[in-house]
């Protein structure tokens, strides 16, 4: 029975193998989803409310082999769990790069400030202000990328990770023709 609080994602296929990548030689449970099927499921899931659980309902025109039908939910869970883990690693790598970029940017900013102070004391007339302001601007520009990472770049990846984690827990139901 389909729970009323879950959000349905409905897919209609001729046969069950259409859900999976036919070029993937992995065992059934470890198989990748077909690229178009994954995109359809993920796109539909993005449009559903984030607070409730998801449910994948697969309508098949032909009945699948019973052994395959039993492993579908596990295969879908495994696929989306592995995709969520990839996003988790991607986020960790981005934040690590952000920390390194921030360290480099702060060191560079310090050098620019020191050189700016030196320029104020040693250069003549208007050139000292020009050099000091220019070095200050260059130092701030060096901090642009780390700030971009920490302010903007991480949250879309985290959102994708959360969505994939939800998809890795969703209930999967096969509806086959009777008769």
VEXLUMVEX-170774 format. One record per residue: x, y, z of N, C-alpha, C in turn; residue in one letter. Coordinates in steps of 0.001 Angstrom, whole numbers, padded with zeros to 6 digits, always signed. Example, Ala and Ser with C-alpha at 12.3 -4.5 7.8 and 13.67 -1.06 7.14 Angstrom:
<atoms>
+013190-005690+007800+012300-004500+007800+013200-003300+007800a+012850-002250+007080+013670-001060+007140+012900+000030+007870s
</atoms>
This chain:
<atoms>
+000839-001188+000000+000000+000000+000000+000875+001240+000000x+000524+002226-000757+001281+003462-000865+000887+004392+000275x+001891+004889+000987+001592+005756+002127+001204+007149+001646x+000182+007753+002268-000314+009048+001815+000672+010188+002059x+001580+010056+003036+002485+011161+003336+003720+011175+002430x+003898+010141+001645+005056+010128+000754+004722+010796-000570x+005734+011215-001222+005603+011851-002534+005973+010833-003595x+005086+010650-004529+005280+009650-005581+006057+010202-006766x+006955+009361-007246+007619+009577-008523+007187+008383-009362x+006512+008646-010454+005989+007545-011259+006742+007452-012580x+007153+006229-012898+007895+005936-014125+007147+004838-014867x+006976+005008-016154+006324+003985-016984+007358+003416-017955x+007521+002078-017911+008502+001388-018747+007866+000183-019426x+008414-000193-020564+007954-001420-021215+008391-002636-020411x+009687-002612-019993+010227-003735-019233+011243-003214-018213x+011486-003981-017189+012350-003573-016085+013782-003220-016504x+014409-003948-017433+015787-003595-017801+015951-002159-018328x+014889-001512-018761+014985-000122-019214+015400+000813-018085x+015173+000415-016858+015521+001252-015708+017032+001307-015499x+017742+000296-015967+019174+000164-015691+020010+000372-016948x+021257+000770-016732+022201+000987-017824+022556-000363-018433x+022215-000540-019685+022440-001834-020345+023921-002107-020586x+024762-001087-020575+026197-001264-020816+026957-001625-019537x+026330-001514-018387+026986-001784-017104+027050-003288-016872x+028260-003867-016789+028395-005312-016614+028279-005765-015155x+028055-004842-014234+027996-005176-012807+026825-006111-012515x+026900-006809-011377+025736-007605-010953+024523-006696-010790x+023350-007285-010832+022099-006524-010857+022022-005465-009760x+022318-005828-008526+022187-004899-007400+023158-003727-007523x+024304-003932-008150+025323-002886-008275+025217-002084-009572x+024229-002385-010379+024113-001714-011672+023733-000257-011536x+024254+000555-012463+023857+001958-012540+022477+002058-013165x+021766+003096-012775+020494+003367-013439+020780+003932-014823x+019841+003756-015710+019927+004371-017026+019994+005881-016828x+020819+006560-017601+021019+008000-017447+019712+008788-017562x+018889+008442-018526+017610+009151-018702+016670+008862-017537x+016663+007626-017059+015801+007278-015926+016243+008019-014672x+017559+008066-014440+018071+008794-013274+017704+010271-013353x+017918+010872-014497+017602+012294-014659+016114+012556-014417x+015264+011690-014938+013824+011830-014744+013466+011756-013258x+014008+010758-012564+013702+010559-011144+014214+011731-010309x+015451+012145-010540+016057+013242-009766+015325+014552-010037x+015007+014827-011291+014309+016066-011633+012936+016100-010969x+012227+015006-011011+010904+014945-010391+011031+015120-008871x+012038+014471-008275+012228+014557-006826+012551+015983-006386x+013277+016733-007203+013605+018132-006868+012355+018993-006750x+011323+018639-007486+010094+019437-007499+009155+019098-006344x+009417+018009-005653+008551+017585-004550+008997+018234-003241x+008074+018370-002286+008438+018953-000984+009580+018170-000327x+010460+018891+000342+011662+018285+000913+011429+017556+002233x+010332+017841+002912+010147+017308+004255+009588+015889+004298x+008973+015405+003243+008389+014066+003306+009222+013067+002505x+009008+011808+002832+009742+010735+002159+009233+010559+000724x+010069+009969-000091+009742+009758-001502+009373+008300-001744x+008657+008105-002847+008285+006755-003255+008377+006676-004771x+009047+005646-005256+009178+005415-006692+008208+004311-007087x+007290+004645-007991+006325+003671-008491+006677+003423-009953x+007022+002173-010250+007434+001806-011604+006309+000974-012224x+005700+001521-013261+004641+000826-013990+005302+000090-015149x+005152-001224-015203+005763-002026-016263+004694-002576-017200x+004998-002570-018489+004076-003134-019475+004182-004658-019512x+005381-005178-019194+005562-006633-019148+006108-007035-017783x+005674-008156-017301+006100-008644-015980+007581-009023-016024x+008343-008640-014997+009777-008974-014970+010011-010389-014450x+011228-010849-014627+011651-012118-014040+011561-011949-012518x+010931-012894-011804+010709-012723-010357+011969-012401-009549x+013111-013029-009882+014349-012762-009129+014781-011303-009281x+014583-010746-010464+014944-009339-010715+013986-008391-010003x+012725-008736-009986+011726-007868-009357+012016-007709-007871x+012495-008771-007230+012780-008734-005799+013937-007777-005492x+014933-007687-006380+016121-006879-006100+016055-005440-006568x+014944-005012-007127+014863-003662-007689+015044-002591-006618x+014327-002710-005523+014418-001683-004477+015849-001588-003942x+016462-002725-003694+017839-002737-003198+018788-002108-004222x+018592-002417-005501+019446-001854-006543+019296-000334-006629x+018069+000162-006544+017820+001612-006592+018429+002277-005358x+018226+001679-004186+018812+002230-002956+020327+002284-003061x+020925+001190-003517+022384+001113-003640+022900+002185-004597x+022231+002344-005717+022668+003323-006711+022658+004739-006135x+021536+005138-005540+021440+006506-005024+022319+006708-003788x+022529+005669-002989+023439+005781-001842+024872+006011-002319x+025270+005310-003380+026628+005516-003900+026769+006899-004527x+025733+007397-005178+025763+008766-005731+025836+009798-004601x+025129+009554-003493+025179+010463-002336+026584+010471-001743x+027224+009317-001688+028592+009246-001171+029554+010020-002070x+029349+009954-003364+030186+010729-004295+030011+012221-004027x+028782+012671-003807+028528+014083-003491+029160+014466-002157x+029105+013560-001169+029715+013819+000130+031224+014037-000031x+031863+013182-000838+033307+013342-001094+033594+014623-001856x+032737+014952-002817+032894+016188-003591+032823+017415-002665x+031895+017392-001721+031759+018495-000764+032992+018590+000133x+033458+017452+000637+034674+017455+001473+035861+018017+000699x+036002+017611-000555+037104+018089-001385+036989+019596-001630x+035781+020077-001894+035574+021512-002105+035937+022303-000851x+035495+021842+000316+035796+022551+001560+037289+022498+001891x+037929+021387+001581+039393+021290+001764+040097+022294+000857x+039659+022374-000394+040229+023352-001329+039938+024769-000841x+038767+024990-000265+038414+026299+000284+039333+026696+001426x+039630+025742+002316+040534+026030+003442+041921+026384+002935x+042423+025605+001984+043754+025884+001434+043762+027224+000701x+042725+027475-000071+042629+028756-000798+042540+029926+000172x+041819+029748+001260+041694+030809+002257+043036+031083+002917x+043763+030037+003259+045082+030197+003860+046017+030947+002903x+046049+030505+001652+046897+031168+000656+046453+032615+000458x+045140+032828+000357+044613+034180+000171+044950+035108+001326x+044835+034606+002564+045163+035429+003731+046655+035754+003794x+047499+034764+003484+048940+035028+003432+049266+036068+002359x+048665+035901+001200+048899+036854+000114+048388+038245+000493x+047226+038291+001139+046671+039569+001586+047620+040246+002568x+048178+039463+003485+049160+040007+004438+050369+040582+003743x+050858+039879+002733+052005+040376+001967+051633+041666+001245x+050445+041703+000653+049999+042914-000055+049870+044109+000898x+049345+043879+002095+049210+044963+003080+050597+045461+003499x+051512+044520+003748+052875+044903+004141+053561+045693+003027x+053410+045218+001793+054010+045950+000657+053348+047315+000479x+052059+047397+000722+051347+048670+000641+051864+049660+001669x+052091+049186+002891+052665+050038+003938+054071+050497+003556x+054843+049588+002996+056187+049928+002534+056122+050976+001428x+055179+050803+000513+055021+051760-000594+054634+053139-000061x+053781+053197+000963+053381+054487+001556+054589+055238+002115x+055542+054505+002662+056712+055133+003293+057819+055467+002302x+057917+054706+001216+059094+054854+000362+058847+055545-000975x+057652+055429-001519+057403+056016-002849+057067+057499-002720x+057396+058253-003744+057132+059697-003690+055670+060037-003984x+055238+061177-003465+053958+061817-003756+052773+060890-003923x+052026+061066-005029+050801+060327-005293+051016+058854-005590x+052245+058487-005937+052513+057086-006260+052378+056189-005039x+052677+056722-003875+052594+055884-002679+051146+055466-002397x+050189+056390-002536+048771+056053-002337+048271+055097-003415x+048700+055364-004663+048305+054502-005785+048776+053065-005542x+050029+052890-005160+050590+051555-004932+049897+050873-003748x+049661+051648-002672+049042+051061-001473+047614+050592-001771x+046823+051412-002464+045449+051041-002803+045435+049873-003789x+046322+049900-004767+046394+048819-005765+046721+047485-005099x+047700+047491-004202+048072+046261-003508+046935+045774-002602x+046225+046690-001993+045085+046317-001164+043991+045654-002009x+043720+046213-003172+042712+045630-004075+043140+044241-004530x+044393+044091-004914+044900+042793-005355+044780+041769-004225x+045064+042178-003003+044942+041279-001855+043508+040821-001650x+042556+041746-001763+041144+041380-001600+040670+040473-002728x+041155+040717-003917+040783+039858-005053+041282+038431-004817x+042431+038296-004173+042963+036961-003869+042045+036196-002920x+041235+036895-002151+040312+036237-001224+038965+035922-001873x+038787+036322-003119+037503+036143-003795+037088+034671-003859x+037976+033825-004347+037621+032411-004541+037320+031694-003224x+038141+031853-002180+037775+031183-000922+036415+031651-000392x+036149+032939-000505+034859+033441-000044+033723+032896-000901x+033955+032784-002186+032943+032217-003078+032635+030769-002691x+033680+030004-002375+033484+028611-001952+032636+028550-000693x+033015+029338+000320+032323+029264+001610+030962+029946+001623x+030734+030889+000739+029434+031558+000720+028445+030935-000256x+028917+030423-001387+027992+030024-002451+028167+028607-002998x+029389+028133-003142+029626+026890-003887+029226+025622-003145x+029264+025615-001826+029046+024382-001083+027583+023983-000998x+026670+024934-000899+025283+024557-000595+024553+023858-001731x+024827+024118-003024+024162+023283-004043+024614+021819-003983x+025891+021604-003663+026392+020234-003549+025741+019545-002354x+025631+020251-001247+024981+019695-000052+023509+019387-000338x+022841+020263-001084+021448+020009-001456+021310+018767-002309x+022219+018598-003276+022207+017389-004109+022444+016148-003254x+023381+016244-002313+023676+015112-001437+022446+014724-000627x+021766+015698-000063+020563+015406+000725+019468+014771-000139x+019304+015285-001354+018303+014713-002256+018648+013261-002579x+019907+012997-002889+020324+011630-003209+020166+010707-002007x+020404+011225-000803+020179+010420+000397+018695+010086+000549x+017821+011057+000278+016373+010785+000317+016007+009727-000714x+016568+009851-001906+016278+008873-002962+016803+007485-002585x+017883+007429-001820+018442+006129-001422+017575+005425-000372x+016641+006156+000227+015744+005562+001240+014325+005339+000723x+014044+005804-000479+012650+005771-000936+012156+004344-001153x+010895+004198-000949+010226+002919-001198+010083+002773-002712x+010306+001571-003197+010180+001297-004634+009091+000242-004808x+008146+000561-005659+007034-000367-005898+006935-000637-007391x+006830-001914-007746+006615-002314-009141+005141-002607-009337x+004583-002057-010387+003205-002369-010766+003263-003056-012119x+002853-004313-012130+002933-005130-013351+001527-005436-013842x+001406-005702-015132+000075-006019-015658-000413-007346-015094x-001676-007428-014874-002279-008668-014380-002925-009414-015534x-002846-010685-015444-003556-011479-016449-002731-012239-017351x
</atoms>
